[in-house]
Amino acid sequence: SPALGSGNTGPTTAPSAPGAGAVSSQDSAHWAALAGAAGTEEFCQSWLAIQCRIIPGVTGGLDTDYAAQIEGALAALDNHDLVVVHVESPDEAGHMGSLDEKIKAIEEIDSRMVGRLLRYDKHPFRLLVLPDHPTPVSVKTHTPDPVPFLLYGPGIDDNGASAYTETE
């Protein structure tokens, strides 16, 4: 069962790699990967110090290939303990002020990505789903409001929330 909640996401520190002490930015490339679009390589190396997998068809826009992105992320789990998947399409739809496109992007994520993750059985894993910030279609920009999150996987207890929302 998932644990659901809401809160502001602030700066975090990298978790320890299995069998190691605190992870330095030089070590993190061995256990973390980002499955994303072209153009993120410099950001990954200079700011995150993690390996980037550039996946053909992943654009960061509304035309992104969700299935390719999640397959690339699952493949990265073979060699990494942490995989970060950044999906930009709901944010882009928010900036456009398009409720229809935002709903479509979220539905695509749910059907093509989350559904695939729930069928994945090669390795046990935990899943954290959250936006990096809200981008309401009504204001077309980022806001500092709390974000919903979902944490799912072995050892995660249900906290009684019934929906993935900003208020529960």
N, C-alpha and C positions, 0 to 999 in steps of 0.2 A: 504494500500500500504506500502511496506517496505521502510525503509531508508537504503541505502547501502553506504559503504565507505571503506576507507583504512587508516591504521595508526598503529603505534607501540602501543602495549598494555603494560602498565606499572603497577606498584603497584596500587591497588585500596583500598578503605575503604568500609566496610560493610554498606549497606543502613540501614536506620532506619526501625524497625519493625512497623507495623501499630499501631498507638496509643501509641508509645513509643518514648523516646529520642534516643540518640545514642545507638547502640547495642554493648554490651560487648561480649567478646568471650564466656562467660558463658551463655548469653541469646541467642546467635545465634543458638544453637542447637534446639531451639523451632520453628524457622522459616526457617531453611535452611536444605537441605538434598542433599547428593551427591549420584547419582545412578551409581554405578560402580562395579568393579571386586573385587574378594577376594584379600586380601593383602593390601587394602586401609584403613582398619579400624584404624590402628595406626596413619597413616597420617591424616585422618579426625579428630580424637580426639586431637592429639597433636599439629598439625599445623593449622588446620582450625577451630577446636572446633565446628564442625557440625556433625550431624547424618549421618552415612553412611548406605546405603541400599546395602547389598551384594546380587547380583542377580545371581542365577544359570545360567550358560551358558555365562555370560559376562566375557570374558577372558582378554581383553585388547589387543588381537592379531587379526590376520586376520580371525580367526575362531569364532569370537565373535557372540553372539546372539543379533543382533540389535533390533529385535522385543521385546525380553524380557527386554532389557535395557530401551526402551522407555515406555513400559507398566509399569515397575517399577517406572520410573520417573513420569508418569501421576498419578499413585497411590499415590505417595508422595505428589502431589499437594492437596490431600484431607486434609493433616495435616500440610502442610508447605507453607509459602508464597514465598519461593525461592527454586528452585530445580536446581542443577547443574548436567549436564550430560557430562561426559568426555569420548569421543570416541577416542581410541588410534590407531585404525587400519590404517588410512592414514599416520600417523607418522611412524608406523612400516614399512609400504611399502616404505616410503621415505628412511628410514635407510637401507633397503634392496636394494635400487636402482631400484625397480621394478615399472615402469610406469604402466604396466598392472594391477598390484595388487592395486596401488594407485587409479587408475580410478575405479576399481571394488569396492573398499572400499567406495569411494565417492558416487558411484551409489547406493550402498546398504544403506548408510545413507540417501540419498535422498528418495529412495523408501520405506524403512522400518521404518524410523524415522520421517523425515520431513513430508512425506505424512500423517503419522498417527497423527502428531501434528496438521496439518491443518484440520483434520477431528474431532479433539477433541472439544467438545462443553459443557462439564460439568461445567467449570468455565471460565470466561474471563481470558486471560493471555497475557503476552508479551513474546516475544522470541528474544533472542540474540544468533546469531550463529557466531562463530569465532574460528579459530585455536589459540592455545596458542603460537605458533611460526611456522615459515615455516620449512619444512624439504624437500628441493628439492631432487628429485631422482638423479640429476646430481652430487651432492656433498655428499649425504648420511648422512648428519648431520644437526643440527639446524643452522639457519642463523638469523641475526638480522634484516632482511628485514621487511617492513610493512606487516601487515596481513589484509585480507579483513574482513568485518563484515556486518551482516544483522541484523537490528532491526525491529521487526514486532509486531503489535498488536494495541489495542485500544489507540487512542491518538497519534499514530506515523504517522507523515506526510511523504509522498513520497518526496524524495529529488531530483528526476529526474535521478538518476543513472539507467542504463538499464541492468547491469550485476553484478554478484557477482565475482569480480576480485580484484587483488592486485593494479590495476591502476585506478579504478573509485572511 
